[in-house]
C-alpha cells in the first residue's frame, strides 16, 4: 500500500512538472503581447492638447514667455508644471501627458499661468491664472483652450 502511494505520488509529481513545463512554453509572451494585454503601449490611445495666447495689455503678443499648466490629480495631489514657450504670436500648445488624460472634470482640475516672461514684460503681474475650457473632442483627441491671457502692465518697483 505504501509502495503504491509512493509510486502514485511520484507519477503525479512527474506529470505536474511536465504539464508546468508545457504551460510555461505556451505562456511565454513577447513584450508587444504583454503591453497589449496590460493596456499600455507605444500607440497613443488619446491626446489632450491645451492652447492659449499670452498678450500684453496693449493686445500685442508676448513671445518667448514660459507658461505652465498644473492639474489636481486626486486628493491633495497636483501634477508637476507642464511647460511650454510662447511662439512669435504669443501662442502655445501643451500636450498633456497620458497619466492626466483620465482626470474627471479636467476644466476644474487644471489651470494655466505664466511662469516667466521676457524682460520688457517683467513689470507685469505673473500671478494671472486661468482655467481651461473644452473646445473640441473627436477620435481620441480633446482640445482645451484658456483663450487669451492678458498681462496688465503694472508699475516696476
N, C-alpha and C positions, 0 to 999 in steps of 0.2 A: 504494500500500500504506500509506504513511504517512498519507495523507488519510483512508483508510478507518479506520485505527486511531484517529485523532483524532475522527472522526465517531462511531465506536462508543463511545469513551471519553466523549464529550460526552453522548451519549444515555443511557449508563449513569449518569452523574452526575445528569442531569436526572431520570431515573427514580428514583434513590435519594433525591433531595431531595423529590420528590413523595410517595414512599412514607413517608418520615420525617415529613412534614407530616401525612399521613393517620393515621399511627400515633400521632403526638403528640396529635391531636384525640381519638382513641379512648382514649388512656391518661391523660387528664386526669380525676382523681378529685376528688370533693369531700372535705372534712375528715372527714365521717362515714364514708365508704367507706375512707379511708386509715387511720383509727383502728381500724376493724373488721378490716382486713387485718393491721395490726400487732399486734392482740390487746389493744389498750388501749381505754379508753373511759370515759365518764362512768358507765356502768352498772357497779355493783359486782358482781363475779362471786362474791365470798365476803366474809364478815365474820368477824372474830375478836374476841370480847369477853372481857375478863378482869374478874372480880368478886371482891370480898372485903369484909370488915368490919374496922374498926380499933376495938379495945376497950381500955379501961383494965384494970388488974389487978383492979379490982372488978367487971369484966364490964359496965361502963357504956360506951355508945358514945362515941366521940371525934369530934364534928362539927367541920368546918372545918379538918381536917388535910390537908396536901398529901402525896399518895403518888405514887410513880412506879414505872414498870416499865422495865427495860433488858434487851435481848436480845443475845446473841452472834450477829452476822450472818455470821461467817466467821473465818478465821484472823486472830487479833489485832485483830479489829474488833468493836466493840459499837455498838449503836444509841444515840441520844441518849435522855435520860429522856423518857418519855411520861407526862405528869402528869394527875392528877385530884384533885378535892377531895371529901372525905367529906361526906355529907349529914347531916341531923339524927340519923339512926340509925347513923352511923358507916360507912355503906356507900358503895362507889364502884364505878363501871364504867368501864373503859378500852376504847375501840375501837381496836385496833392498826391502824396504817397498813398499806396493802396491800403495801408492799415487805417487810414482816416475815411475811406470811402463809405463805410457802413455806419458812421455816426448818425444816429437819428436826429432829425431837425438840424441839419448842417448849418442852416441860416442862423439859428440861435446859438450854435456851439462855436462858430468861428468869427473872428474879427481881424481886420486888416489895419495896419498903421505904418506910417513912415518911420523907419528906424534911423536913417541918416540921410541928410540932404546935402547937396553941394554948397560950397562956401557962400555964393550970392543969396542963398535962401536960408541960411542958418539962423537968422533972427526970427524965422517963422516958428510958431509952436509946432513941435512934432508929436504932441500928445493927442493929435487927431486920430480917433479910432472909428472905424466904420464897419458895419455889418455887411453881410453878403446877401444876394437875392438870386434865386434860380431863374435863369432866362431861357434855358433850352435843355431838353432831355430826349435823347433818342439813340438807339442802337448801342447802349453801353457808354455813351458819352453824355456827361452832365456839364453844363457851363453855368457858372455863377458870375455875378458882377457886383462890384462895390460902386460902380458908376464913376463920377468924377470926384476925386478927393481934393479939396481946395485948402491950401495952406495960406492962412491970413498973416500977412507980414506984421510983426509987432516991433516995438522999439528994441534996438540992440542995447544990451547992458554992458 
